[in-house]
Amino acid sequence: MICGSRHPESIPSVENCQPVALDLHESVEKLQVLLTGCDAVYFLAGSRGKDLLQTDAFGAVKLMQAAEMAGVQRFIMLSSLYALEPEKWAESPSLQKITNYNIAKFFADHYLVHSTSLCYTIVQPSVLKETPYTGKIELNPAQDGENPIPDVAAVLCEVLECENTYRKIIKMRSGTTPIPIALAAL
C-alpha cells in the first residue's frame, strides 16, 4: 500500500504502508505512474480552503483520470454532506460556512459519478469533529450534524470491500446504528 502526500515525511509509520510524494498539481501522467499497480485509490485530500480549485476539485479529477489510465477500478472519495445538493447548503449554518468547499466537492463528485467508469463510493460526512470514536452513524440524514473523524475513517475502511456500497453516495452523520449494520442495510 502506498500513502501519497505532498509531505510524505509527515505520514505516520504504519506496517505495509509506503509514504510517497504525491502532488495534485502534477500532470495526470505523473499521477498515473504512482497509481500503477494499485487495486484501489482513496481521495482524502483537502486544502482546508487554501487551494480549493487545484486540490479539492481539479486535483480529485486528475486523480480519477490517473486511476483510469493506470487500470485501477475502485475509487473512494471523501466528500462533504449534500455536496451534490446545493439547494440544501443554505439550510445549515455549518454548511453555509464551507460553501466554496462544497462547490469544489460538487464538481469533483459530479465528475466521478458522470464522467468516469470507476467503481466509486463517495462518502459525504457532515461536519468533522476531533472527538472519540463512537462506531455509530446515521445514513441519509434529513439535516446536517457532526461526525467524529474516527467514525468517518471507519466508514472509509469498511466500504472498500463492501460491494453494496459500489457506485453509491453515502451521506452520514453521528447516529445510533453501528457502522457495519448501517452499511449492510444500504
N, C-alpha and C positions, 0 to 999 in steps of 0.2 A: 504494500500500500504506500502511496506517496501522499504527502500533505503539502500543498502548494501555498506559498505566502510571499509577499514582497519582502518579508523579513523572516526567512526560514530559521534563523538563529533563535527566534522568539518562540518557536514551536516546542512545546514540552517533549521530552524524550519519552516515547511510547514504543513498546515492543512491536515489531513488524511495521513500523511507520518510518518512512524515509522523508525527511524535510527537503523540499526543493524550492528554488527561487521561481516564483510564478508572478508575472506582472501582467495584469489585464490590459495594459496599454500596448502590449506587444501585438504582433500580427497574428492572425488566425493560424497561419502556417507554423509559427514558433510555438503556439499553444498546442497545436496538434502533436508536435514531436513529444511534448511532455505527457500527453494522454495516450500515446500509442502503447498498447498492451494492457490498458486499464479495462476492468469489467464494468465499472460504474463511475460516474462523476457526481460529486456534490458541489453545488454552488452555494457557498455560505458567506461569501464576501460581502462587505458593506463598508461604505466610505464614511459613515457617520455624518452624512450631509456635506462632505467636503469635495466630493468628486462624483456626484450623482450620475451624470451622463456617461462618463468614461468607465466607471466601475459598476454601478448598480444597474444601469440599462445596457449600454453597448458592451461592457465587459462580459456581462452574462450572455448576450447574444453571440459574441465571439467565442466564448467557451462552448456554447451549444454547437456552433458551426465546427469548431475544432473536434468536438466529440464525434460528430457525424463523420468528419473526414478521417478520424482515427478508427472508425468502426465500432465505437462504443455505443451501445444502445440505451443503457439505463442512465437516467439523468434525474437527480433530485435537487429541487430548487427551494431554498429558504426564501420566503417572500414576506408579505405583510397582510394582515386580515383585511379582507374586502378589496384587495389590490385591483381586482378586475371589476369592481362595482363602485365606480366613482360617485354615484349618487348617494352612497352611504357615508362618504368621508365627512360630510358636514354634520352628520348626526352625532358624532362623538368628539368631545373636546380633545381627547388624546390623539385621534386620527387627524384632526384639524392641524395639530402641531407638526405633523410629518407629511403634509400634502405633497411637497416636492419629492420626497422619498417614494410615496405611493404612486406618483406619476411615473417615476423611473421603473418601479416594480410593475406597474400596469403594462408598460411596453415590453418589458422582459418576459413577463408571464404570457402575454398575448402572443409574442413571437414563439415561445416554447410550444404553446398549445396549437397554434395555427400555421406555423411556418417550418416545423421540423417533423421528422418521422421518429423522434426519440421516444422511448418508453419512459415517460416522465411521471413524477409525482411532485406536486407543488404543495409545500407546507406553508400555510398562511396563519401564523400565530397572531394573537393580539399583542398588546404591549409587553415587551420582555422585561422581566424584573430579576435582579440578582437576589433571589430568595431560594430557600432549600427545595430540594426535590420532593414532590408530592406523589408522583406517579398516577395522578388522576386528572382527567381532562373532560371537556365538553366539546363535542364536534358540532359544526354548523350553528354556532351561537347566533341568536337574534340580535345581540348587541355586543359591543366591544367589552373587553375586560383586561385581565392580566394573565401572563404565563411565566412561571419560573423558568429561567434559562435551562436548568437541568431537565425539566419536563419536555421542553422543545427538543433538546438533544436526544432524549429517549425516543421521541416520535420519529425523528430523522433516522435514527438507527433501525428502528422497527420496520419502517416502510421499505427498506432496501430489498428484502426478500418476500415481502407481503404482496402477493400477486393481486389481491383485491384492491390495492392502492394504485396499481398501474393506470396511467392516464387519468388520474384524478387530482382534484384540488381538495386539500384537507384544511378546512377552516377550524381553528381551535382556540380555546381559552381554558383557564383552570376550571375544573369541574369536580364531579363526584365519581366518574366512571374510570376504572383502571385502564391504563393506556392499551394493553393487549386486547381487552374486551371491547373498548371503543373502536379500535381499528378493525377488529374481526367483524364488527357489525356494519361496516361500510358496504 
